Amino acid sequence: MSAAASIRSRNPLFGANRMKLGIFGTNGKGAAQTLVPEAYRPSWKASVETAQLADHLGFEAVLAYARWKGYIAGQPRHASGVTLDPFTWCAGIAQATRHMTVIATSHAPTLHPITAAKQCATIDIISDGRFALNVVGGWNKPELEMFGAAMAEHDARYDHLQEWLEIIQRLWREEDEFDHGGRFFHVKRGSSMPKPLQQPGPPIVNAGGSDRGQRFACEFADVCFLILRSEDPAEIAPQIAAYKEMARRDYGREVQVWTYAYCVQRETRAEAEDYLEHFAVRNEDGPSLDAWTAGVGGQTKILSPEALGAFRKRFAAGAGGSGLVGTAEDIAARLEQLSEAGLDGVLLTWVDFTDGLRRFGDVMPLLEARGLRAPFRSLSPPVLATAGNRSAIG
Protein backbone atom coordinates (compact mmCIF):
# COMPACT_ATOMS: atom_id res chain seq x y z
CA MET A 1 0.00 0.00 0.00
CA SER A 2 1.37 3.42 -0.93
CA ALA A 3 1.86 6.08 1.73
CA ALA A 4 -1.02 8.16 0.33
CA ALA A 5 -3.34 5.15 0.26
CA SER A 6 -2.28 4.32 3.81
CA ILE A 7 -3.24 7.83 4.91
CA ARG A 8 -6.66 7.38 3.32
CA SER A 9 -7.15 4.03 5.06
CA ARG A 10 -6.65 5.80 8.41
CA ASN A 11 -9.56 8.15 7.75
CA PRO A 12 -12.06 7.45 10.57
CA LEU A 13 -14.81 6.93 7.99
CA PHE A 14 -13.06 3.66 7.12
CA GLY A 15 -12.60 2.57 10.75
CA ALA A 16 -13.68 -0.76 12.20
CA ASN A 17 -16.62 0.36 14.36
CA ARG A 18 -19.83 -1.36 13.23
CA MET A 19 -21.91 1.72 14.04
CA LYS A 20 -20.11 4.92 13.12
CA LEU A 21 -21.28 8.26 14.48
CA GLY A 22 -21.15 11.88 13.40
CA ILE A 23 -22.78 15.23 14.04
CA PHE A 24 -24.58 17.25 11.42
CA GLY A 25 -25.19 20.92 10.75
CA THR A 26 -23.38 22.77 13.53
CA ASN A 27 -22.07 25.31 11.02
CA GLY A 28 -25.72 26.35 10.80
CA LYS A 29 -28.75 25.91 12.98
CA GLY A 30 -28.75 22.13 12.84
CA ALA A 31 -31.74 20.22 11.49
CA ALA A 32 -34.58 21.10 13.86
CA GLN A 33 -37.26 23.51 12.64
CA THR A 34 -38.29 24.78 16.05
CA LEU A 35 -38.88 28.01 17.93
CA VAL A 36 -37.76 26.86 21.39
CA PRO A 37 -35.23 29.28 22.90
CA GLU A 38 -32.61 26.61 23.61
CA ALA A 39 -32.32 25.70 19.91
CA TYR A 40 -28.75 25.69 18.64
CA ARG A 41 -27.50 28.77 16.82
CA PRO A 42 -24.14 28.89 15.01
CA SER A 43 -21.22 30.71 16.54
CA TRP A 44 -17.56 29.85 16.37
CA LYS A 45 -17.47 29.10 20.10
CA ALA A 46 -20.44 26.74 19.76
CA SER A 47 -18.91 25.12 16.68
CA VAL A 48 -15.63 24.37 18.44
CA GLU A 49 -17.28 23.24 21.66
CA THR A 50 -19.60 20.75 19.99
CA ALA A 51 -16.88 19.44 17.66
CA GLN A 52 -14.51 18.88 20.57
CA LEU A 53 -17.19 17.13 22.61
CA ALA A 54 -17.89 14.75 19.71
CA ASP A 55 -14.17 14.30 19.06
CA HIS A 56 -13.58 13.43 22.71
CA LEU A 57 -16.29 10.74 22.53
CA GLY A 58 -14.64 9.21 19.47
CA PHE A 59 -17.19 10.20 16.85
CA GLU A 60 -16.04 9.56 13.30
CA ALA A 61 -17.29 12.72 11.58
CA VAL A 62 -18.75 16.18 11.61
CA LEU A 63 -20.58 17.29 8.45
CA ALA A 64 -21.00 20.94 7.54
CA TYR A 65 -23.88 21.60 5.16
CA ALA A 66 -24.03 24.28 2.46
CA ARG A 67 -26.75 26.92 2.60
CA TRP A 68 -26.65 30.25 0.82
CA LYS A 69 -30.16 31.53 1.43
CA GLY A 70 -32.87 30.70 3.95
CA TYR A 71 -36.12 28.95 3.20
CA ILE A 72 -38.55 31.83 3.70
CA ALA A 73 -38.71 34.34 0.85
CA GLY A 74 -38.01 37.91 1.90
CA GLN A 75 -36.63 36.97 5.32
CA PRO A 76 -32.85 36.80 4.86
CA ARG A 77 -32.19 36.96 8.59
CA HIS A 78 -34.22 33.84 9.34
CA ALA A 79 -32.18 31.18 11.13
CA SER A 80 -32.39 28.81 8.16
CA GLY A 81 -30.14 31.10 6.13
CA VAL A 82 -27.54 31.85 8.82
CA THR A 83 -24.81 29.38 7.89
CA LEU A 84 -21.02 29.51 8.13
CA ASP A 85 -19.19 28.56 4.92
CA PRO A 86 -18.52 24.80 5.08
CA PHE A 87 -15.00 24.85 3.60
CA THR A 88 -13.46 27.53 5.80
CA TRP A 89 -15.43 26.14 8.76
CA CYS A 90 -14.00 22.65 8.20
CA ALA A 91 -10.47 24.04 7.95
CA GLY A 92 -10.90 25.67 11.36
CA ILE A 93 -12.58 22.66 12.96
CA ALA A 94 -9.77 20.43 11.68
CA GLN A 95 -7.38 22.44 13.85
CA ALA A 96 -9.69 22.23 16.87
CA THR A 97 -10.02 18.42 16.71
CA ARG A 98 -7.64 15.49 16.62
CA HIS A 99 -9.60 12.42 15.55
CA MET A 100 -12.76 12.84 13.50
CA THR A 101 -13.22 13.53 9.80
CA VAL A 102 -14.40 16.99 8.74
CA ILE A 103 -16.86 16.84 5.84
CA ALA A 104 -17.56 19.92 3.74
CA THR A 105 -20.61 20.14 1.48
CA SER A 106 -20.59 21.81 -1.91
CA HIS A 107 -23.34 22.49 -4.42
CA ALA A 108 -21.83 21.92 -7.84
CA PRO A 109 -23.47 25.04 -9.39
CA THR A 110 -21.95 27.37 -6.78
CA LEU A 111 -18.25 26.51 -7.06
CA HIS A 112 -15.97 25.85 -10.02
CA PRO A 113 -14.37 22.40 -9.85
CA ILE A 114 -10.83 23.82 -10.05
CA THR A 115 -11.51 25.97 -6.98
CA ALA A 116 -13.17 23.08 -5.17
CA ALA A 117 -10.25 20.74 -5.89
CA LYS A 118 -7.76 23.23 -4.45
CA GLN A 119 -9.84 23.93 -1.34
CA CYS A 120 -10.36 20.23 -0.66
CA ALA A 121 -6.67 19.43 -1.04
CA THR A 122 -5.77 22.29 1.31
CA ILE A 123 -8.15 21.12 4.04
CA ASP A 124 -6.95 17.54 3.61
CA ILE A 125 -3.41 18.75 4.28
CA ILE A 126 -4.50 20.91 7.23
CA SER A 127 -6.40 17.98 8.77
CA ASP A 128 -3.61 15.43 8.10
CA GLY A 129 -5.90 13.32 5.95
CA ARG A 130 -9.16 13.73 7.89
CA PHE A 131 -11.23 15.36 5.16
CA ALA A 132 -14.17 14.18 3.04
CA LEU A 133 -16.35 15.97 0.47
CA ASN A 134 -20.14 15.82 0.45
CA VAL A 135 -21.33 16.59 -3.08
CA VAL A 136 -24.83 17.80 -3.92
CA GLY A 137 -26.49 19.06 -7.07
CA GLY A 138 -28.65 21.59 -5.21
CA TRP A 139 -32.40 21.80 -4.69
CA ASN A 140 -33.06 25.19 -3.06
CA LYS A 141 -34.11 27.13 -6.15
CA PRO A 142 -33.88 30.69 -4.73
CA GLU A 143 -30.27 30.27 -3.62
CA LEU A 144 -29.16 28.83 -6.95
CA GLU A 145 -30.92 31.66 -8.76
CA MET A 146 -28.89 34.04 -6.60
CA PHE A 147 -25.80 32.61 -8.34
CA GLY A 148 -27.41 33.02 -11.76
CA ALA A 149 -27.62 29.22 -12.03
CA ALA A 150 -30.97 28.14 -13.40
CA MET A 151 -32.58 25.16 -11.71
CA ALA A 152 -32.10 22.30 -14.15
CA GLU A 153 -34.31 19.25 -14.48
CA HIS A 154 -33.69 16.71 -11.72
CA ASP A 155 -31.64 14.11 -13.62
CA ALA A 156 -29.74 16.81 -15.54
CA ARG A 157 -28.49 18.13 -12.20
CA TYR A 158 -26.82 14.78 -11.62
CA ASP A 159 -25.23 14.90 -15.09
CA HIS A 160 -23.74 18.27 -14.15
CA LEU A 161 -22.66 17.00 -10.73
CA GLN A 162 -20.96 13.97 -12.27
CA GLU A 163 -18.88 16.02 -14.70
CA TRP A 164 -18.02 18.49 -11.91
CA LEU A 165 -16.79 15.69 -9.66
CA GLU A 166 -14.88 13.89 -12.40
CA ILE A 167 -12.86 17.06 -13.05
CA ILE A 168 -12.10 17.43 -9.34
CA GLN A 169 -10.92 13.85 -9.08
CA ARG A 170 -8.66 14.23 -12.11
CA LEU A 171 -7.14 17.33 -10.52
CA TRP A 172 -6.54 15.36 -7.31
CA ARG A 173 -4.90 12.41 -9.06
CA GLU A 174 -3.18 13.42 -12.28
CA GLU A 175 0.32 14.87 -12.25
CA ASP A 176 0.27 16.08 -15.85
CA GLU A 177 -1.85 18.91 -17.23
CA PHE A 178 -5.00 17.87 -19.06
CA ASP A 179 -7.71 19.40 -21.24
CA HIS A 180 -11.37 18.74 -20.65
CA GLY A 181 -14.16 19.55 -23.06
CA GLY A 182 -17.54 18.45 -21.74
CA ARG A 183 -21.19 19.33 -21.73
CA PHE A 184 -20.88 21.70 -18.77
CA PHE A 185 -17.20 22.55 -18.32
CA HIS A 186 -14.19 23.37 -20.47
CA VAL A 187 -10.77 23.20 -18.86
CA LYS A 188 -7.54 24.08 -20.65
CA ARG A 189 -4.30 22.60 -19.29
CA GLY A 190 -5.94 21.76 -16.00
CA SER A 191 -3.69 21.19 -13.00
CA SER A 192 -3.87 21.54 -9.23
CA MET A 193 -0.98 21.33 -6.78
CA PRO A 194 -0.42 20.23 -4.10
CA LYS A 195 -2.39 17.02 -4.19
CA PRO A 196 -4.52 15.84 -1.26
CA LEU A 197 -2.70 13.66 1.26
CA GLN A 198 -5.33 10.97 0.73
CA GLN A 199 -5.02 9.18 -2.57
CA PRO A 200 -6.67 8.57 -4.95
CA GLY A 201 -8.52 11.38 -3.17
CA PRO A 202 -10.59 12.20 -0.09
CA PRO A 203 -13.72 10.11 0.46
CA ILE A 204 -16.88 11.22 -1.33
CA VAL A 205 -20.21 11.49 0.44
CA ASN A 206 -23.59 11.79 -1.26
CA ALA A 207 -27.26 11.50 -0.36
CA GLY A 208 -29.05 10.11 -3.39
CA GLY A 209 -32.73 9.35 -2.85
CA SER A 210 -34.09 9.11 -6.39
CA ASP A 211 -33.21 6.30 -8.79
CA ARG A 212 -30.75 8.60 -10.60
CA GLY A 213 -29.38 9.85 -7.30
CA GLN A 214 -28.82 6.36 -5.95
CA ARG A 215 -26.97 5.36 -9.10
CA PHE A 216 -24.72 8.40 -8.82
CA ALA A 217 -23.98 7.61 -5.17
CA CYS A 218 -23.28 3.94 -5.87
CA GLU A 219 -20.86 4.84 -8.67
CA PHE A 220 -18.96 7.68 -7.01
CA ALA A 221 -19.57 7.87 -3.25
CA ASP A 222 -17.84 6.02 -0.43
CA VAL A 223 -20.58 6.95 2.05
CA CYS A 224 -24.19 7.02 0.81
CA PHE A 225 -26.88 8.71 2.89
CA LEU A 226 -30.55 7.85 2.75
CA ILE A 227 -33.77 8.73 4.55
CA LEU A 228 -35.16 5.59 6.13
CA ARG A 229 -38.72 5.27 4.83
CA SER A 230 -39.84 3.14 7.75
CA GLU A 231 -39.05 2.72 11.43
CA ASP A 232 -39.50 -1.07 11.14
CA PRO A 233 -36.15 -2.92 10.92
CA ALA A 234 -37.81 -5.57 8.72
CA GLU A 235 -38.48 -2.85 6.13
CA ILE A 236 -35.26 -0.91 6.72
CA ALA A 237 -33.01 -3.89 5.97
CA PRO A 238 -34.21 -4.38 2.36
CA GLN A 239 -33.89 -0.63 1.67
CA ILE A 240 -30.26 -0.66 2.78
CA ALA A 241 -29.47 -3.98 1.12
CA ALA A 242 -30.83 -2.77 -2.22
CA TYR A 243 -28.45 0.21 -2.11
CA LYS A 244 -25.40 -1.92 -1.37
CA GLU A 245 -26.37 -4.56 -3.93
CA MET A 246 -26.72 -1.93 -6.66
CA ALA A 247 -23.17 -0.71 -5.94
CA ARG A 248 -21.78 -4.25 -6.10
CA ARG A 249 -23.79 -5.44 -9.09
CA ASP A 250 -23.61 -2.40 -11.34
CA TYR A 251 -20.33 -0.75 -10.35
CA GLY A 252 -18.24 -3.40 -8.57
CA ARG A 253 -17.96 -1.21 -5.48
CA GLU A 254 -18.53 -1.53 -1.75
CA VAL A 255 -20.26 1.46 -0.17
CA GLN A 256 -21.25 2.41 3.34
CA VAL A 257 -24.86 3.39 3.96
CA TRP A 258 -25.57 5.97 6.64
CA THR A 259 -28.64 7.89 7.72
CA TYR A 260 -29.19 10.88 9.94
CA ALA A 261 -31.27 10.98 13.09
CA TYR A 262 -32.54 13.44 15.65
CA CYS A 263 -31.70 12.42 19.19
CA VAL A 264 -33.88 13.13 22.24
CA GLN A 265 -32.38 11.57 25.35
CA ARG A 266 -33.86 11.86 28.82
CA GLU A 267 -33.97 9.85 32.06
CA THR A 268 -37.26 8.24 31.03
CA ARG A 269 -38.86 7.50 27.67
CA ALA A 270 -41.94 9.52 28.67
CA GLU A 271 -39.79 12.61 29.33
CA ALA A 272 -38.08 12.21 25.96
CA GLU A 273 -41.34 11.79 24.07
CA ASP A 274 -42.83 14.83 25.80
CA TYR A 275 -39.83 16.97 24.87
CA LEU A 276 -40.08 15.80 21.26
CA GLU A 277 -43.71 16.96 21.17
CA HIS A 278 -42.68 20.22 22.83
CA PHE A 279 -40.09 21.29 20.29
CA ALA A 280 -41.27 19.54 17.11
CA VAL A 281 -45.05 19.93 17.37
CA ARG A 282 -46.14 22.54 19.89
CA ASN A 283 -43.23 24.86 18.98
CA GLU A 284 -42.52 23.97 15.35
CA ASP A 285 -41.32 26.79 13.10
CA GLY A 286 -44.34 26.49 10.83
CA PRO A 287 -43.46 29.01 8.07
CA SER A 288 -39.93 27.67 7.72
CA LEU A 289 -41.13 24.08 7.80
CA ASP A 290 -43.74 24.78 5.10
CA ALA A 291 -41.18 26.46 2.84
CA TRP A 292 -38.59 23.73 3.35
CA THR A 293 -41.09 20.95 2.67
CA ALA A 294 -42.32 22.69 -0.49
CA GLY A 295 -38.76 23.08 -1.76
CA VAL A 296 -37.77 19.49 -1.05
CA GLY A 297 -41.01 18.17 -2.52
CA GLY A 298 -40.78 20.29 -5.65
CA GLN A 299 -37.11 19.78 -6.51
CA THR A 300 -36.17 16.30 -5.25
CA LYS A 301 -37.54 12.80 -5.63
CA ILE A 302 -36.59 11.55 -2.20
CA LEU A 303 -40.16 11.00 -0.99
CA SER A 304 -43.63 10.95 -2.51
CA PRO A 305 -46.01 13.89 -1.86
CA GLU A 306 -47.98 11.64 0.52
CA ALA A 307 -44.86 10.73 2.48
CA LEU A 308 -43.83 14.37 2.69
CA GLY A 309 -47.06 15.18 4.51
CA ALA A 310 -46.80 12.16 6.80
CA PHE A 311 -43.22 13.05 7.72
CA ARG A 312 -44.00 16.55 9.00
CA LYS A 313 -43.06 15.78 12.59
CA ARG A 314 -39.82 14.16 11.44
CA PHE A 315 -39.07 17.18 9.26
CA ALA A 316 -39.61 19.52 12.23
CA ALA A 317 -37.52 17.35 14.55
CA GLY A 318 -34.61 16.73 12.22
CA ALA A 319 -35.03 17.27 8.46
CA GLY A 320 -36.81 13.95 7.99
CA GLY A 321 -34.27 11.88 9.87
CA SER A 322 -35.16 8.93 12.03
CA GLY A 323 -35.81 9.33 15.73
CA LEU A 324 -33.60 8.16 18.58
CA VAL A 325 -35.93 8.90 21.46
CA GLY A 326 -35.82 7.65 25.02
CA THR A 327 -33.26 6.70 27.63
CA ALA A 328 -29.59 5.97 26.97
CA GLU A 329 -30.48 2.26 26.92
CA ASP A 330 -33.35 2.87 24.46
CA ILE A 331 -31.03 4.75 22.11
CA ALA A 332 -28.30 2.11 22.29
CA ALA A 333 -30.84 -0.63 21.58
CA ARG A 334 -32.22 1.27 18.58
CA LEU A 335 -28.74 1.83 17.15
CA GLU A 336 -28.09 -1.90 17.49
CA GLN A 337 -31.31 -2.60 15.55
CA LEU A 338 -30.20 -0.25 12.79
CA SER A 339 -26.76 -1.86 12.67
CA GLU A 340 -28.30 -5.32 12.38
CA ALA A 341 -30.43 -3.99 9.51
CA GLY A 342 -27.21 -3.16 7.68
CA LEU A 343 -26.69 0.51 8.52
CA ASP A 344 -23.05 1.57 8.84
CA GLY A 345 -23.39 4.98 10.47
CA VAL A 346 -25.62 7.79 11.73
CA LEU A 347 -25.21 11.55 11.72
CA LEU A 348 -26.84 12.87 14.88
CA THR A 349 -28.60 16.15 15.52
CA TRP A 350 -30.04 17.66 18.67
CA VAL A 351 -32.05 20.77 19.45
CA ASP A 352 -29.23 21.75 21.84
CA PHE A 353 -26.06 20.03 20.64
CA THR A 354 -23.99 20.76 23.73
CA ASP A 355 -26.56 19.30 26.10
CA GLY A 356 -27.22 16.41 23.75
CA LEU A 357 -23.59 15.41 23.32
CA ARG A 358 -23.00 15.50 27.06
CA ARG A 359 -25.99 13.22 27.62
CA PHE A 360 -24.82 10.94 24.80
CA GLY A 361 -21.70 10.15 26.79
CA ASP A 362 -23.91 7.71 28.72
CA VAL A 363 -24.79 5.91 25.47
CA MET A 364 -21.22 5.24 24.36
CA PRO A 365 -20.34 2.50 26.90
CA LEU A 366 -23.64 0.80 26.09
CA LEU A 367 -22.68 0.72 22.41
CA GLU A 368 -19.31 -0.74 23.36
CA ALA A 369 -21.01 -3.41 25.48
CA ARG A 370 -23.20 -4.36 22.49
CA GLY A 371 -20.14 -4.75 20.26
CA LEU A 372 -21.03 -1.80 18.05
CA ARG A 373 -17.99 0.27 18.92
CA ALA A 374 -14.55 -0.26 20.42
CA PRO A 375 -13.49 1.74 23.49
CA PHE A 376 -12.00 5.08 22.48
CA ARG A 377 -9.08 6.81 24.10
CA SER A 378 -9.37 10.53 23.55
CA LEU A 379 -6.38 12.36 22.15
CA SER A 380 -7.30 15.54 24.04
CA PRO A 381 -9.35 16.49 27.11
CA PRO A 382 -13.02 17.43 26.66
CA VAL A 383 -13.95 21.05 26.25
CA LEU A 384 -14.95 22.70 29.50
CA ALA A 385 -16.85 25.75 28.23
CA THR A 386 -20.55 25.87 29.08
CA ALA A 387 -21.79 28.80 26.98
CA GLY A 388 -21.77 27.11 23.58
CA ASN A 389 -24.90 28.77 22.23
CA ARG A 390 -24.13 32.33 23.28
CA SER A 391 -23.04 35.00 20.83
CA ALA A 392 -24.91 33.31 18.00
CA ILE A 393 -24.46 34.90 14.61
CA GLY A 394 -27.36 37.07 13.52
Secondary structure, DSSP 8 states (H G I E B T S, - for coil): --HHHHHHHTSGGGSS-SSEEEEE-TTTT-S--B--TT-----HHHHHHHHHHHHHHT--EEEE---SS-SSTT-TTSGGG----HHHHHHHHHHH-SSSEEEEEEEGGGS-HHHHHHHHHHHHHHTTS-EEEEEE----HHHHHHTT-----HHHHHHHHHHHHHHHHHHHH-SS-EEEE-SS-EEEEE--SS--SSSS-S-EEE---SHHHHHHHHHH-SEEE---S-S-HHHHHHHHHHHHHHHHHHH----EEEEEEEEEE-SSHHHHHHHHHIIIIITB-HHHHHHHHHHHHHH--SS-HHHHHHTHHHHHHHTT-EEEEESHHHHHHHHHHHHHTT--EEEEE-SSHHHHHHHHTTTHHHHHHTTSS-----SS-------TTTT---
